[in-house]
Amino acid sequence: SLLIAILVMSITSMVLENAAPTWAYGISKGMTTLLVLLLASSNKQISRLGARVVTALFFCLLGDLALLWEGGFLCGLGFFLIAHLLFIRAFRARFGIKFHWIALLITASLAISTLYFIWPNVSGVLQGAIIGYIAVIGIMSSLSMSIALNKRSKIRMQLGLGGLLFMISDAFLGINAFAIPIPFASILILTTYWGAITSLAIAAREF
């Protein structure tokens, strides 16, 4: 199944990151996200929500590829920013906007903690880009968790989990890149990231 293929390819990618040429790691990383995109679109009668999530995942794929190259951070950030805006649009169109206080509390805690660590180490354009990105992913994450908390079901919880894991992954990435080295950072970042988009893909396929 696609889930098994995603698991195998993600493990392969993490193994190749430090043990193979950049191009080999890049191919395996891109293939993992591409498999998640295929999972999201695997329903023969894809919903409007599903189609929008597939589009968002395509921009995640572009972000993955941009981050492979030195100097590609802002470009990758831009692609992921577009992805989160598309996620927000998809969730708002299907479920409306009704934030749950627990979701807002979790999101605010993650955002403030991330900024606490990285803010002293960034300046100029990067400061504005990071503030904007954290605001947008915060809205996406809190909205997805609110959807799960406002009316609980298995598939809604899957959606909420995806939003939460995405923000945790980016917190790991930001702190590791700009503040302090995190032990096993790559494994933590990639497992939470692919867990996030896989959860969002499963939810989008079922709605």
N, C-alpha and C positions, 0 to 999 in steps of 0.2 A: 504494500500500500504506500501511498504518498507519505504518510506519517513516518513509516519505517525508513523510507528513502531520505526524508529530511533529517532524521536522527543520524543515519549513517554518514550523510554528506557533511553534517555539522561537525561530527566528531573528526572526520577526515580533514576538514578545514582547520580545526584547532590543532591537530597534529602537524599539519603542513606549515602552519604560520611561521615557526622558527626552524623548520627542518627542510625547507625546500625553497626554490627561487620564488620571488614575489609573484611572478605570473601564475605559478601553480597554485599558490594560496589564493590569489585573486579569482582564478577560475572556480575553485571549490567554494569560495565564499559567495560568489555571484550565483553559482548553481544552487546553493542552499536556499537563498532568498527567492530564486526563480521557482524552486519547487514549492515554496510556501505560496507564492503567487498562483501557481497552478492548482494548489489545494483550495484556495479561496474561490477559484473559478470552476471548480469541478462539478458543481451542481448544474444539471442540464437546464433547469429553469432558474437562472440566476436572478435574484431580486435587484431592485435599484440600489439598495444598501450594499449588496454584494458587489455590484459593478463599481460602485464608488470606492469600496475598500480595495478592490483589485487595482484601480487606478492609483490609489495612495501607495499600495505596495510596490507598484512600478517605480515610483519616485524614491521609495526606500532602497530599491535595487540600484538606482542611479547614485544615491547617497553612499551606498556600500562601495561602489566602484570608485567614486571620487575620493573617498577616504584612504584608498590604497596608495595614493601618490603623495609624496611630500609636497606641501603647499596646497593640498586639496581640501584643507579643513573647512574653510569658509564656503567653498562650493558644495561640499557634502552637507554642511549645515543648512545651506539654502534648499537643497533637495529634500532633506528631512523636514524642514519647515513647511514646504509645500505639502508633503505627505500628511503632516499633522493637521494642516488646514483642511485637507480633503477628508480626513477622518472626522473632524469636527462637523463638517458639512453633512457627511453621511449620517452621523449620529443624530444631529439636530433635525434633519429631514425625516428620519424614521421615528424618533422618540421625543422630539422637542427638547427644550432646555429647562431642566429642573434639578438644580444641584442639591446634593445631600451633604449635610454638615460634616459627616465623617469623611467623605471623599475630599471635601475642601481642606479639612484639617490634615489629612495624610499628604495631600499635594503640597500644601503650604510648608509643612515640615520638611519634605524632601527638597523643595525649591530653596528654602532658607538655608538648610544645611549645605547644599551644593554651593550656593553663592558664598557662604561663610568661608569655605575652603579655597575656592578658586578666585574670588574677586581681587585679593591683593596681588595676584600674579598675572592679571590681564590689564590691558590698557587700550585707549583709543577706540578704533572701529570695533575691535573684538569685544569690548565691554558692551556696546550697544547691541551687537549681534547676539551675544549670549543672553542679555536681558530679554530681548525680543523672543529668542528661541525658548527660553525657560517659561516665559509667559504663555506662549502658544502650546507647548507640550503640557504645561500645567492645566490649561483649559481642556485639552483632549483627554488627559488622564483623569481629571476630576469628573468630566462628563461621562466617560465610560464607566467609572466606578459608581457614579450616581445612578446610572441606568440599572446597574446590578443591585444597588442597595434600595432603590425606590420600589422595585417590584421584583422580588427574588425568584430566579429560576436557574436551572443548570446552564442554559445557554447565555443568559444575561451575566451570570457569574464568570463565564468564560470571557465575555467581552470586557468586564471589569478587570479581570486578571491581566488581560493583554495590556490595558492602559497603565496599570500599576507597574508591571514588569518593564514596560518601555521607559517609564520615568526612572526607575531604579537603574536600568542599564545605562542611561545617559548620565546619571549621577556618578556611577562608577567611572565612565569614560572621562567626564570632565575633571573629576578629582584626580584621577591617575595622570591625565595629560597636563594639568596646570598646577597641581598642588603637591601631592605626595604619591610616590609609587605604591600601588596596592598589590600585595602578594596575589599571584595568580589572576592578575587584572584581566588579561585577555579571556580567560575561561569564564570569569564572572560576567564580563561585558557581553560576550557572545552568547552564552547560555541564556541570560536574561533577555537579550534582544531577540534571539530566535524563538524563545519561549513566548515573548510578547506578540510577535507578528504571527506566529502559529496559532495562538489563542484567538487573536483577532480574525484570522482567516477562517478558523473553524466556526466561530460565531457568525461571521458574515455569510458563510455557506448555508447555515441552517436557518437564518432569518428569512 
